[in-house]
Amino acid sequence: MKRQNPFQNKLNPEVAPVIQEIIKVIKGQDRVVFLSIASLLAKGHILLEGPPGTGKTTLVIALSRVLGCSFKRIQFTSDMLPTDIIGTTVFDQRTGGFVFKEGPIFHNIILADEINRATPRTQSALLEAMGEGQVSVEGITYKLPQPFFVVATENPLDHFGTFPLPDSQLDRFMAMAVLSYPDRKDEFEILMDGRLREKAERLTPILSPEKVVELQEKVERVEVRQPLLDYILEIATISRKHSSVAFGLSTRGALSILKLARAWAFIHNREFVIPDDIKTVAPFVMLHRIKPKDSSVDKRSIVVEIIDSVPVPE
């Protein structure tokens, strides 16, 4: 039976074919598909957490193929060095001088696989690239291709050999989603097919890097009324004053809610943001930024409580 997207009739016609193709090979993770595309269109990056084998890599392969963008998977390990990501200068015998040899980060879409298996020093090698769209080597700046989108995956911290991502690194990710195991029906379809990774690699490109950049520019023009800006600011303020929170939402986090809400509205074929856009995307922006005073407290319940406590503008 052909898989149907429940939001299909509401989607932007420029984005709908992309989602249609991706959900052919990503079963039971529609929310994460939508969020990944929204993060890309908002010029952000996304962090995916979940146990191994839940389709994170297949999702990124499918996304890069359908968007027609170059793709590179970087497998993070404890012995990896920053130069293994960014690149380094090497001596060229033909010219008698040093030349820069690009690292794997010089692609449109980067899968930073199991990023929390690398040391904090190596993790930080992504900071400038994610924030500025460029890298610096020996005082020389090199621009990265556009669009530039990092999808990082991490294993739960109770898994062996993991290093917690520092707050400065976490704050660079616009959104975070937790992938769970598919339900029985979706897992049955996966078992019956058995070749979803291969199918993802053979998906037909629908867009191009130039078209993706054009869509990103359209997202920036989506209208946001002042009451909705006040709504976002109030969510941020309440998060900082909450009795159970040590560190609330940063200013970059509030800006991420704004940008992601614009992308969410654009995907759903609207030229303006509505309160539901903000309520939908805010938890994905806040979950990895909120720091409870008690680490044993469920952050999800705190985030939901904060959002529910703020009156929705009419």
ChimeraX commands (.cxc) that place a marker at each C-alpha (Angstrom):
marker #1 position 0.00,0.00,0.00 radius 0.5
marker #1 position 1.32,3.45,-0.90 radius 0.5
marker #1 position 2.35,5.47,2.11 radius 0.5
marker #1 position 0.45,8.75,2.41 radius 0.5
marker #1 position 1.60,11.89,4.18 radius 0.5
marker #1 position -1.27,13.20,6.35 radius 0.5
marker #1 position -0.19,16.82,5.76 radius 0.5
marker #1 position 0.14,16.50,1.99 radius 0.5
marker #1 position -2.78,18.76,1.08 radius 0.5
marker #1 position -1.37,21.60,3.19 radius 0.5
marker #1 position 2.22,21.55,2.01 radius 0.5
marker #1 position 4.07,24.08,-0.09 radius 0.5
marker #1 position 4.18,22.68,-3.63 radius 0.5
marker #1 position 7.91,23.41,-3.83 radius 0.5
marker #1 position 8.60,21.26,-0.77 radius 0.5
marker #1 position 5.89,18.59,-0.98 radius 0.5
marker #1 position 7.68,16.43,-3.61 radius 0.5
marker #1 position 10.80,16.35,-1.42 radius 0.5
marker #1 position 8.86,15.07,1.57 radius 0.5
marker #1 position 6.96,12.59,-0.59 radius 0.5
marker #1 position 10.21,11.02,-1.80 radius 0.5
marker #1 position 11.88,10.88,1.61 radius 0.5
marker #1 position 8.99,9.18,3.40 radius 0.5
marker #1 position 9.18,6.38,0.86 radius 0.5
marker #1 position 12.31,5.16,2.61 radius 0.5
marker #1 position 11.89,6.61,6.12 radius 0.5
marker #1 position 9.11,4.74,7.88 radius 0.5
marker #1 position 7.38,6.06,10.97 radius 0.5
marker #1 position 9.55,9.18,11.40 radius 0.5
marker #1 position 7.48,11.81,9.59 radius 0.5
marker #1 position 7.98,14.34,12.38 radius 0.5
marker #1 position 11.77,14.08,12.11 radius 0.5
marker #1 position 11.59,14.38,8.30 radius 0.5
marker #1 position 9.61,17.61,8.58 radius 0.5
marker #1 position 11.90,18.98,11.29 radius 0.5
marker #1 position 15.07,18.19,9.32 radius 0.5
marker #1 position 13.81,19.97,6.22 radius 0.5
marker #1 position 12.62,22.94,8.29 radius 0.5
marker #1 position 16.02,23.22,9.98 radius 0.5
marker #1 position 17.77,23.21,6.61 radius 0.5
marker #1 position 15.45,25.85,5.15 radius 0.5
marker #1 position 15.96,27.98,8.27 radius 0.5
marker #1 position 19.75,27.82,7.72 radius 0.5
marker #1 position 20.21,25.85,10.92 radius 0.5
marker #1 position 21.58,22.47,11.93 radius 0.5
marker #1 position 19.93,19.55,13.67 radius 0.5
marker #1 position 20.98,17.04,16.33 radius 0.5
marker #1 position 19.40,13.58,16.24 radius 0.5
marker #1 position 19.57,11.35,19.28 radius 0.5
marker #1 position 18.52,7.76,19.49 radius 0.5
marker #1 position 19.75,4.20,19.67 radius 0.5
marker #1 position 21.73,2.79,16.74 radius 0.5
marker #1 position 19.72,1.31,13.90 radius 0.5
marker #1 position 16.75,3.68,13.93 radius 0.5
marker #1 position 17.32,5.15,10.45 radius 0.5
marker #1 position 19.31,8.30,11.18 radius 0.5
marker #1 position 21.89,7.70,8.46 radius 0.5
marker #1 position 19.28,6.60,5.92 radius 0.5
marker #1 position 17.36,9.83,6.56 radius 0.5
marker #1 position 20.36,12.02,5.77 radius 0.5
marker #1 position 21.27,10.03,2.66 radius 0.5
marker #1 position 17.69,10.37,1.40 radius 0.5
marker #1 position 17.65,14.10,2.16 radius 0.5
marker #1 position 20.89,14.77,0.29 radius 0.5
marker #1 position 19.83,12.72,-2.73 radius 0.5
marker #1 position 16.41,14.36,-3.12 radius 0.5
marker #1 position 17.86,17.85,-2.64 radius 0.5
marker #1 position 20.58,17.19,-5.21 radius 0.5
marker #1 position 23.26,18.26,-2.74 radius 0.5
marker #1 position 26.73,16.85,-2.14 radius 0.5
marker #1 position 26.93,14.64,0.93 radius 0.5
marker #1 position 29.61,13.32,3.25 radius 0.5
marker #1 position 29.37,11.07,6.28 radius 0.5
marker #1 position 31.99,11.66,8.98 radius 0.5
marker #1 position 32.24,8.86,11.52 radius 0.5
marker #1 position 33.40,10.38,14.78 radius 0.5
marker #1 position 35.75,8.34,16.96 radius 0.5
marker #1 position 37.72,9.01,20.12 radius 0.5
marker #1 position 41.03,9.26,18.23 radius 0.5
marker #1 position 39.82,11.70,15.56 radius 0.5
marker #1 position 41.62,15.04,15.21 radius 0.5
marker #1 position 40.19,18.42,14.07 radius 0.5
marker #1 position 42.27,18.22,10.88 radius 0.5
marker #1 position 40.47,14.99,10.01 radius 0.5
marker #1 position 37.32,17.12,9.63 radius 0.5
marker #1 position 38.50,20.49,8.37 radius 0.5
marker #1 position 41.56,19.54,6.34 radius 0.5
marker #1 position 45.21,20.54,6.49 radius 0.5
marker #1 position 48.04,22.03,4.46 radius 0.5
marker #1 position 50.34,19.61,2.66 radius 0.5
marker #1 position 53.57,20.09,0.76 radius 0.5
marker #1 position 53.18,20.02,-3.03 radius 0.5
marker #1 position 56.36,18.70,-4.64 radius 0.5
marker #1 position 55.36,20.06,-8.04 radius 0.5
marker #1 position 55.12,23.68,-6.90 radius 0.5
marker #1 position 57.54,23.48,-3.98 radius 0.5
marker #1 position 54.96,25.10,-1.70 radius 0.5
marker #1 position 52.19,24.20,0.71 radius 0.5
marker #1 position 48.59,23.81,-0.46 radius 0.5
marker #1 position 45.39,23.31,1.47 radius 0.5
marker #1 position 43.82,19.88,1.19 radius 0.5
marker #1 position 40.11,20.11,1.94 radius 0.5
marker #1 position 38.66,17.86,4.60 radius 0.5
marker #1 position 35.32,16.05,4.40 radius 0.5
marker #1 position 33.46,19.06,5.77 radius 0.5
marker #1 position 33.53,20.72,2.33 radius 0.5
marker #1 position 30.14,19.37,1.23 radius 0.5
marker #1 position 26.57,20.70,1.31 radius 0.5
marker #1 position 25.20,18.16,3.77 radius 0.5
marker #1 position 27.35,16.65,6.51 radius 0.5
marker #1 position 26.37,13.67,8.62 radius 0.5
marker #1 position 28.41,13.94,11.82 radius 0.5
marker #1 position 27.76,10.39,12.94 radius 0.5
marker #1 position 28.03,9.61,16.66 radius 0.5
marker #1 position 29.48,13.05,17.34 radius 0.5
marker #1 position 29.64,12.43,21.08 radius 0.5
marker #1 position 32.18,9.64,20.60 radius 0.5
marker #1 position 34.79,12.28,19.72 radius 0.5
marker #1 position 36.66,14.37,22.28 radius 0.5
marker #1 position 35.46,17.94,23.01 radius 0.5
marker #1 position 38.48,19.32,21.09 radius 0.5
marker #1 position 37.39,17.54,17.92 radius 0.5
marker #1 position 33.73,18.39,18.47 radius 0.5
marker #1 position 34.67,22.07,18.63 radius 0.5
marker #1 position 36.17,21.86,15.13 radius 0.5
marker #1 position 32.62,22.13,13.85 radius 0.5
marker #1 position 31.85,25.37,15.72 radius 0.5
marker #1 position 33.12,27.92,13.20 radius 0.5
marker #1 position 31.84,25.87,10.27 radius 0.5
marker #1 position 28.32,25.65,11.74 radius 0.5
marker #1 position 28.18,29.24,12.90 radius 0.5
marker #1 position 29.94,31.07,10.07 radius 0.5
marker #1 position 29.84,28.75,7.06 radius 0.5
marker #1 position 33.62,28.84,6.84 radius 0.5
marker #1 position 36.76,27.33,8.36 radius 0.5
marker #1 position 40.15,28.85,9.13 radius 0.5
marker #1 position 43.43,27.00,8.71 radius 0.5
marker #1 position 46.73,28.68,9.57 radius 0.5
marker #1 position 45.16,32.13,9.40 radius 0.5
marker #1 position 43.47,31.61,6.03 radius 0.5
marker #1 position 39.67,31.47,5.75 radius 0.5
marker #1 position 37.96,29.02,3.40 radius 0.5
marker #1 position 34.28,29.37,2.54 radius 0.5
marker #1 position 32.11,26.27,2.69 radius 0.5
marker #1 position 29.67,25.39,-0.11 radius 0.5
marker #1 position 26.10,26.65,0.20 radius 0.5
marker #1 position 23.76,25.41,1.43 radius 0.5
marker #1 position 25.70,24.00,4.38 radius 0.5
marker #1 position 23.75,21.74,6.71 radius 0.5
marker #1 position 25.07,19.58,9.54 radius 0.5
marker #1 position 23.05,16.65,10.83 radius 0.5
marker #1 position 24.75,15.25,13.90 radius 0.5
marker #1 position 23.75,12.00,15.55 radius 0.5
marker #1 position 24.59,11.05,19.08 radius 0.5
marker #1 position 24.14,7.97,21.18 radius 0.5
marker #1 position 22.52,8.26,24.63 radius 0.5
marker #1 position 25.12,9.32,27.20 radius 0.5
marker #1 position 24.79,6.07,29.12 radius 0.5
marker #1 position 26.33,4.23,26.16 radius 0.5
marker #1 position 29.97,3.24,26.53 radius 0.5
marker #1 position 32.60,5.64,25.18 radius 0.5
marker #1 position 30.56,8.84,24.88 radius 0.5
marker #1 position 31.58,12.43,25.70 radius 0.5
marker #1 position 28.83,14.95,26.58 radius 0.5
marker #1 position 28.55,17.78,24.06 radius 0.5
marker #1 position 29.51,21.11,25.72 radius 0.5
marker #1 position 26.83,23.78,25.97 radius 0.5
marker #1 position 28.58,25.97,23.37 radius 0.5
marker #1 position 28.34,23.12,20.87 radius 0.5
marker #1 position 24.75,22.22,21.72 radius 0.5
marker #1 position 23.68,25.83,21.24 radius 0.5
marker #1 position 24.91,25.70,17.63 radius 0.5
marker #1 position 22.20,23.21,16.77 radius 0.5
marker #1 position 18.93,24.89,15.88 radius 0.5
marker #1 position 16.86,21.85,16.81 radius 0.5
marker #1 position 17.11,18.44,18.42 radius 0.5
marker #1 position 14.90,15.41,17.88 radius 0.5
marker #1 position 14.91,12.06,19.61 radius 0.5
marker #1 position 14.30,9.08,17.34 radius 0.5
marker #1 position 12.54,6.11,18.85 radius 0.5
marker #1 position 11.94,2.62,17.57 radius 0.5
marker #1 position 9.17,2.45,14.93 radius 0.5
marker #1 position 5.79,1.05,15.83 radius 0.5
marker #1 position 4.97,-2.52,14.87 radius 0.5
marker #1 position 3.28,-1.63,11.57 radius 0.5
marker #1 position 6.17,0.53,10.34 radius 0.5
marker #1 position 8.77,-1.96,11.53 radius 0.5
marker #1 position 6.92,-4.73,9.67 radius 0.5
marker #1 position 7.16,-2.66,6.45 radius 0.5
marker #1 position 10.90,-2.16,7.06 radius 0.5
marker #1 position 11.43,-5.90,7.51 radius 0.5
marker #1 position 9.37,-6.72,4.44 radius 0.5
marker #1 position 11.39,-4.34,2.30 radius 0.5
marker #1 position 14.85,-4.85,3.74 radius 0.5
marker #1 position 16.55,-2.49,1.26 radius 0.5
marker #1 position 15.61,1.01,2.39 radius 0.5
marker #1 position 19.24,2.21,2.58 radius 0.5
marker #1 position 19.82,1.13,-1.02 radius 0.5
marker #1 position 16.60,2.81,-2.10 radius 0.5
marker #1 position 17.62,6.03,-0.34 radius 0.5
marker #1 position 20.88,6.09,-2.31 radius 0.5
marker #1 position 18.95,5.76,-5.57 radius 0.5
marker #1 position 16.34,8.46,-4.97 radius 0.5
marker #1 position 15.96,10.94,-7.82 radius 0.5
marker #1 position 17.14,14.53,-7.21 radius 0.5
marker #1 position 14.24,16.96,-7.21 radius 0.5
marker #1 position 15.97,20.19,-6.21 radius 0.5
marker #1 position 19.51,21.56,-6.54 radius 0.5
marker #1 position 21.84,23.47,-4.20 radius 0.5
marker #1 position 20.88,26.71,-5.97 radius 0.5
marker #1 position 17.17,25.98,-5.51 radius 0.5
marker #1 position 17.64,25.17,-1.83 radius 0.5
marker #1 position 19.37,28.54,-1.31 radius 0.5
marker #1 position 16.46,30.20,-3.12 radius 0.5
marker #1 position 13.98,28.51,-0.77 radius 0.5
marker #1 position 16.04,29.61,2.24 radius 0.5
marker #1 position 15.74,33.19,1.05 radius 0.5
marker #1 position 11.96,32.81,0.70 radius 0.5
marker #1 position 11.74,31.50,4.27 radius 0.5
marker #1 position 13.44,34.66,5.54 radius 0.5
marker #1 position 10.62,36.70,4.01 radius 0.5
marker #1 position 7.84,34.88,5.89 radius 0.5
marker #1 position 6.00,37.47,7.98 radius 0.5
marker #1 position 6.05,37.41,11.79 radius 0.5
marker #1 position 3.74,39.85,13.60 radius 0.5
marker #1 position 4.94,41.68,16.73 radius 0.5
marker #1 position 2.61,39.79,19.13 radius 0.5
marker #1 position 4.32,36.58,18.03 radius 0.5
marker #1 position 7.75,38.07,18.70 radius 0.5
marker #1 position 6.50,38.97,22.19 radius 0.5
marker #1 position 5.21,35.40,22.53 radius 0.5
marker #1 position 8.68,33.97,21.78 radius 0.5
marker #1 position 10.34,36.43,24.16 radius 0.5
marker #1 position 7.90,35.48,26.93 radius 0.5
marker #1 position 8.70,31.79,26.47 radius 0.5
marker #1 position 12.40,32.61,26.78 radius 0.5
marker #1 position 11.82,34.80,29.86 radius 0.5
marker #1 position 9.72,32.18,31.66 radius 0.5
marker #1 position 12.32,29.52,30.93 radius 0.5
marker #1 position 14.98,31.63,32.67 radius 0.5
marker #1 position 12.80,32.26,35.73 radius 0.5
marker #1 position 11.47,28.71,36.13 radius 0.5
marker #1 position 12.18,27.37,39.61 radius 0.5
marker #1 position 13.52,24.05,38.28 radius 0.5
marker #1 position 15.81,25.54,35.62 radius 0.5
marker #1 position 19.44,26.52,36.17 radius 0.5
marker #1 position 19.98,27.91,32.66 radius 0.5
marker #1 position 17.07,28.90,30.45 radius 0.5
marker #1 position 16.72,29.57,26.75 radius 0.5
marker #1 position 19.55,31.64,25.25 radius 0.5
marker #1 position 19.02,34.57,22.91 radius 0.5
marker #1 position 20.29,32.35,20.08 radius 0.5
marker #1 position 17.66,29.82,21.16 radius 0.5
marker #1 position 14.86,32.41,20.96 radius 0.5
marker #1 position 16.11,33.41,17.50 radius 0.5
marker #1 position 16.12,29.74,16.50 radius 0.5
marker #1 position 12.43,29.44,17.46 radius 0.5
marker #1 position 11.70,32.44,15.23 radius 0.5
marker #1 position 13.65,31.07,12.25 radius 0.5
marker #1 position 12.30,27.55,12.59 radius 0.5
marker #1 position 8.71,28.82,12.93 radius 0.5
marker #1 position 9.17,30.74,9.66 radius 0.5
marker #1 position 10.39,27.56,7.94 radius 0.5
marker #1 position 7.51,25.55,9.42 radius 0.5
marker #1 position 4.99,28.08,8.11 radius 0.5
marker #1 position 6.66,28.05,4.67 radius 0.5
marker #1 position 6.56,24.24,4.48 radius 0.5
marker #1 position 2.85,24.40,5.27 radius 0.5
marker #1 position 2.30,26.89,2.44 radius 0.5
marker #1 position 1.75,30.04,4.48 radius 0.5
marker #1 position 3.37,33.45,4.05 radius 0.5
marker #1 position 3.00,34.26,7.75 radius 0.5
marker #1 position 3.67,32.55,11.07 radius 0.5
marker #1 position 0.80,31.53,13.36 radius 0.5
marker #1 position 1.03,30.70,17.09 radius 0.5
marker #1 position 0.75,26.96,16.40 radius 0.5
marker #1 position 3.98,27.13,14.37 radius 0.5
marker #1 position 5.80,28.44,17.42 radius 0.5
marker #1 position 4.21,25.93,19.79 radius 0.5
marker #1 position 5.12,23.11,17.42 radius 0.5
marker #1 position 8.81,23.95,16.94 radius 0.5
marker #1 position 9.64,25.43,20.36 radius 0.5
marker #1 position 10.12,22.08,22.17 radius 0.5
marker #1 position 12.67,20.93,19.57 radius 0.5
marker #1 position 14.63,24.16,20.05 radius 0.5
marker #1 position 14.45,24.13,23.86 radius 0.5
marker #1 position 15.04,20.49,24.75 radius 0.5
marker #1 position 18.83,20.54,24.37 radius 0.5
marker #1 position 19.25,24.07,25.73 radius 0.5
marker #1 position 17.30,23.94,29.00 radius 0.5
marker #1 position 19.45,22.90,31.98 radius 0.5
marker #1 position 17.47,21.69,35.01 radius 0.5
marker #1 position 18.88,22.25,38.49 radius 0.5
marker #1 position 18.27,18.58,39.19 radius 0.5
marker #1 position 19.67,16.35,36.43 radius 0.5
marker #1 position 17.22,13.60,37.35 radius 0.5
marker #1 position 14.24,15.76,36.37 radius 0.5
marker #1 position 12.67,15.06,32.97 radius 0.5
marker #1 position 13.49,18.05,30.74 radius 0.5
marker #1 position 10.58,17.30,28.43 radius 0.5
marker #1 position 8.04,17.88,31.19 radius 0.5
marker #1 position 9.71,21.19,32.10 radius 0.5
marker #1 position 9.68,22.37,28.48 radius 0.5
marker #1 position 6.00,21.47,28.08 radius 0.5
marker #1 position 5.17,23.23,31.36 radius 0.5
marker #1 position 6.99,26.40,30.26 radius 0.5
marker #1 position 5.28,26.56,26.86 radius 0.5
marker #1 position 1.83,25.80,28.31 radius 0.5
marker #1 position 2.23,28.54,30.92 radius 0.5
marker #1 position 2.60,31.30,28.32 radius 0.5
marker #1 position -0.68,32.72,26.97 radius 0.5
marker #1 position -1.08,32.24,23.23 radius 0.5
marker #1 position -1.62,35.53,21.38 radius 0.5
marker #1 position -4.90,35.90,19.53 radius 0.5
marker link #1:1,2 radius 0.2
marker link #1:2,3 radius 0.2
marker link #1:3,4 radius 0.2
marker link #1:4,5 radius 0.2
marker link #1:5,6 radius 0.2
marker link #1:6,7 radius 0.2
marker link #1:7,8 radius 0.2
marker link #1:8,9 radius 0.2
marker link #1:9,10 radius 0.2
marker link #1:10,11 radius 0.2
marker link #1:11,12 radius 0.2
marker link #1:12,13 radius 0.2
marker link #1:13,14 radius 0.2
marker link #1:14,15 radius 0.2
marker link #1:15,16 radius 0.2
marker link #1:16,17 radius 0.2
marker link #1:17,18 radius 0.2
marker link #1:18,19 radius 0.2
marker link #1:19,20 radius 0.2
marker link #1:20,21 radius 0.2
marker link #1:21,22 radius 0.2
marker link #1:22,23 radius 0.2
marker link #1:23,24 radius 0.2
marker link #1:24,25 radius 0.2
marker link #1:25,26 radius 0.2
marker link #1:26,27 radius 0.2
marker link #1:27,28 radius 0.2
marker link #1:28,29 radius 0.2
marker link #1:29,30 radius 0.2
marker link #1:30,31 radius 0.2
marker link #1:31,32 radius 0.2
marker link #1:32,33 radius 0.2
marker link #1:33,34 radius 0.2
marker link #1:34,35 radius 0.2
marker link #1:35,36 radius 0.2
marker link #1:36,37 radius 0.2
marker link #1:37,38 radius 0.2
marker link #1:38,39 radius 0.2
marker link #1:39,40 radius 0.2
marker link #1:40,41 radius 0.2
marker link #1:41,42 radius 0.2
marker link #1:42,43 radius 0.2
marker link #1:43,44 radius 0.2
marker link #1:44,45 radius 0.2
marker link #1:45,46 radius 0.2
marker link #1:46,47 radius 0.2
marker link #1:47,48 radius 0.2
marker link #1:48,49 radius 0.2
marker link #1:49,50 radius 0.2
marker link #1:50,51 radius 0.2
marker link #1:51,52 radius 0.2
marker link #1:52,53 radius 0.2
marker link #1:53,54 radius 0.2
marker link #1:54,55 radius 0.2
marker link #1:55,56 radius 0.2
marker link #1:56,57 radius 0.2
marker link #1:57,58 radius 0.2
marker link #1:58,59 radius 0.2
marker link #1:59,60 radius 0.2
marker link #1:60,61 radius 0.2
marker link #1:61,62 radius 0.2
marker link #1:62,63 radius 0.2
marker link #1:63,64 radius 0.2
marker link #1:64,65 radius 0.2
marker link #1:65,66 radius 0.2
marker link #1:66,67 radius 0.2
marker link #1:67,68 radius 0.2
marker link #1:68,69 radius 0.2
marker link #1:69,70 radius 0.2
marker link #1:70,71 radius 0.2
marker link #1:71,72 radius 0.2
marker link #1:72,73 radius 0.2
marker link #1:73,74 radius 0.2
marker link #1:74,75 radius 0.2
marker link #1:75,76 radius 0.2
marker link #1:76,77 radius 0.2
marker link #1:77,78 radius 0.2
marker link #1:78,79 radius 0.2
marker link #1:79,80 radius 0.2
marker link #1:80,81 radius 0.2
marker link #1:81,82 radius 0.2
marker link #1:82,83 radius 0.2
marker link #1:83,84 radius 0.2
marker link #1:84,85 radius 0.2
marker link #1:85,86 radius 0.2
marker link #1:86,87 radius 0.2
marker link #1:87,88 radius 0.2
marker link #1:88,89 radius 0.2
marker link #1:89,90 radius 0.2
marker link #1:90,91 radius 0.2
marker link #1:91,92 radius 0.2
marker link #1:92,93 radius 0.2
marker link #1:93,94 radius 0.2
marker link #1:94,95 radius 0.2
marker link #1:95,96 radius 0.2
marker link #1:96,97 radius 0.2
marker link #1:97,98 radius 0.2
marker link #1:98,99 radius 0.2
marker link #1:99,100 radius 0.2
marker link #1:100,101 radius 0.2
marker link #1:101,102 radius 0.2
marker link #1:102,103 radius 0.2
marker link #1:103,104 radius 0.2
marker link #1:104,105 radius 0.2
marker link #1:105,106 radius 0.2
marker link #1:106,107 radius 0.2
marker link #1:107,108 radius 0.2
marker link #1:108,109 radius 0.2
marker link #1:109,110 radius 0.2
marker link #1:110,111 radius 0.2
marker link #1:111,112 radius 0.2
marker link #1:112,113 radius 0.2
marker link #1:113,114 radius 0.2
marker link #1:114,115 radius 0.2
marker link #1:115,116 radius 0.2
marker link #1:116,117 radius 0.2
marker link #1:117,118 radius 0.2
marker link #1:118,119 radius 0.2
marker link #1:119,120 radius 0.2
marker link #1:120,121 radius 0.2
marker link #1:121,122 radius 0.2
marker link #1:122,123 radius 0.2
marker link #1:123,124 radius 0.2
marker link #1:124,125 radius 0.2
marker link #1:125,126 radius 0.2
marker link #1:126,127 radius 0.2
marker link #1:127,128 radius 0.2
marker link #1:128,129 radius 0.2
marker link #1:129,130 radius 0.2
marker link #1:130,131 radius 0.2
marker link #1:131,132 radius 0.2
marker link #1:132,133 radius 0.2
marker link #1:133,134 radius 0.2
marker link #1:134,135 radius 0.2
marker link #1:135,136 radius 0.2
marker link #1:136,137 radius 0.2
marker link #1:137,138 radius 0.2
marker link #1:138,139 radius 0.2
marker link #1:139,140 radius 0.2
marker link #1:140,141 radius 0.2
marker link #1:141,142 radius 0.2
marker link #1:142,143 radius 0.2
marker link #1:143,144 radius 0.2
marker link #1:144,145 radius 0.2
marker link #1:145,146 radius 0.2
marker link #1:146,147 radius 0.2
marker link #1:147,148 radius 0.2
marker link #1:148,149 radius 0.2
marker link #1:149,150 radius 0.2
marker link #1:150,151 radius 0.2
marker link #1:151,152 radius 0.2
marker link #1:152,153 radius 0.2
marker link #1:153,154 radius 0.2
marker link #1:154,155 radius 0.2
marker link #1:155,156 radius 0.2
marker link #1:156,157 radius 0.2
marker link #1:157,158 radius 0.2
marker link #1:158,159 radius 0.2
marker link #1:159,160 radius 0.2
marker link #1:160,161 radius 0.2
marker link #1:161,162 radius 0.2
marker link #1:162,163 radius 0.2
marker link #1:163,164 radius 0.2
marker link #1:164,165 radius 0.2
marker link #1:165,166 radius 0.2
marker link #1:166,167 radius 0.2
marker link #1:167,168 radius 0.2
marker link #1:168,169 radius 0.2
marker link #1:169,170 radius 0.2
marker link #1:170,171 radius 0.2
marker link #1:171,172 radius 0.2
marker link #1:172,173 radius 0.2
marker link #1:173,174 radius 0.2
marker link #1:174,175 radius 0.2
marker link #1:175,176 radius 0.2
marker link #1:176,177 radius 0.2
marker link #1:177,178 radius 0.2
marker link #1:178,179 radius 0.2
marker link #1:179,180 radius 0.2
marker link #1:180,181 radius 0.2
marker link #1:181,182 radius 0.2
marker link #1:182,183 radius 0.2
marker link #1:183,184 radius 0.2
marker link #1:184,185 radius 0.2
marker link #1:185,186 radius 0.2
marker link #1:186,187 radius 0.2
marker link #1:187,188 radius 0.2
marker link #1:188,189 radius 0.2
marker link #1:189,190 radius 0.2
marker link #1:190,191 radius 0.2
marker link #1:191,192 radius 0.2
marker link #1:192,193 radius 0.2
marker link #1:193,194 radius 0.2
marker link #1:194,195 radius 0.2
marker link #1:195,196 radius 0.2
marker link #1:196,197 radius 0.2
marker link #1:197,198 radius 0.2
marker link #1:198,199 radius 0.2
marker link #1:199,200 radius 0.2
marker link #1:200,201 radius 0.2
marker link #1:201,202 radius 0.2
marker link #1:202,203 radius 0.2
marker link #1:203,204 radius 0.2
marker link #1:204,205 radius 0.2
marker link #1:205,206 radius 0.2
marker link #1:206,207 radius 0.2
marker link #1:207,208 radius 0.2
marker link #1:208,209 radius 0.2
marker link #1:209,210 radius 0.2
marker link #1:210,211 radius 0.2
marker link #1:211,212 radius 0.2
marker link #1:212,213 radius 0.2
marker link #1:213,214 radius 0.2
marker link #1:214,215 radius 0.2
marker link #1:215,216 radius 0.2
marker link #1:216,217 radius 0.2
marker link #1:217,218 radius 0.2
marker link #1:218,219 radius 0.2
marker link #1:219,220 radius 0.2
marker link #1:220,221 radius 0.2
marker link #1:221,222 radius 0.2
marker link #1:222,223 radius 0.2
marker link #1:223,224 radius 0.2
marker link #1:224,225 radius 0.2
marker link #1:225,226 radius 0.2
marker link #1:226,227 radius 0.2
marker link #1:227,228 radius 0.2
marker link #1:228,229 radius 0.2
marker link #1:229,230 radius 0.2
marker link #1:230,231 radius 0.2
marker link #1:231,232 radius 0.2
marker link #1:232,233 radius 0.2
marker link #1:233,234 radius 0.2
marker link #1:234,235 radius 0.2
marker link #1:235,236 radius 0.2
marker link #1:236,237 radius 0.2
marker link #1:237,238 radius 0.2
marker link #1:238,239 radius 0.2
marker link #1:239,240 radius 0.2
marker link #1:240,241 radius 0.2
marker link #1:241,242 radius 0.2
marker link #1:242,243 radius 0.2
marker link #1:243,244 radius 0.2
marker link #1:244,245 radius 0.2
marker link #1:245,246 radius 0.2
marker link #1:246,247 radius 0.2
marker link #1:247,248 radius 0.2
marker link #1:248,249 radius 0.2
marker link #1:249,250 radius 0.2
marker link #1:250,251 radius 0.2
marker link #1:251,252 radius 0.2
marker link #1:252,253 radius 0.2
marker link #1:253,254 radius 0.2
marker link #1:254,255 radius 0.2
marker link #1:255,256 radius 0.2
marker link #1:256,257 radius 0.2
marker link #1:257,258 radius 0.2
marker link #1:258,259 radius 0.2
marker link #1:259,260 radius 0.2
marker link #1:260,261 radius 0.2
marker link #1:261,262 radius 0.2
marker link #1:262,263 radius 0.2
marker link #1:263,264 radius 0.2
marker link #1:264,265 radius 0.2
marker link #1:265,266 radius 0.2
marker link #1:266,267 radius 0.2
marker link #1:267,268 radius 0.2
marker link #1:268,269 radius 0.2
marker link #1:269,270 radius 0.2
marker link #1:270,271 radius 0.2
marker link #1:271,272 radius 0.2
marker link #1:272,273 radius 0.2
marker link #1:273,274 radius 0.2
marker link #1:274,275 radius 0.2
marker link #1:275,276 radius 0.2
marker link #1:276,277 radius 0.2
marker link #1:277,278 radius 0.2
marker link #1:278,279 radius 0.2
marker link #1:279,280 radius 0.2
marker link #1:280,281 radius 0.2
marker link #1:281,282 radius 0.2
marker link #1:282,283 radius 0.2
marker link #1:283,284 radius 0.2
marker link #1:284,285 radius 0.2
marker link #1:285,286 radius 0.2
marker link #1:286,287 radius 0.2
marker link #1:287,288 radius 0.2
marker link #1:288,289 radius 0.2
marker link #1:289,290 radius 0.2
marker link #1:290,291 radius 0.2
marker link #1:291,292 radius 0.2
marker link #1:292,293 radius 0.2
marker link #1:293,294 radius 0.2
marker link #1:294,295 radius 0.2
marker link #1:295,296 radius 0.2
marker link #1:296,297 radius 0.2
marker link #1:297,298 radius 0.2
marker link #1:298,299 radius 0.2
marker link #1:299,300 radius 0.2
marker link #1:300,301 radius 0.2
marker link #1:301,302 radius 0.2
marker link #1:302,303 radius 0.2
marker link #1:303,304 radius 0.2
marker link #1:304,305 radius 0.2
marker link #1:305,306 radius 0.2
marker link #1:306,307 radius 0.2
marker link #1:307,308 radius 0.2
marker link #1:308,309 radius 0.2
marker link #1:309,310 radius 0.2
marker link #1:310,311 radius 0.2
marker link #1:311,312 radius 0.2
marker link #1:312,313 radius 0.2
marker link #1:313,314 radius 0.2
view
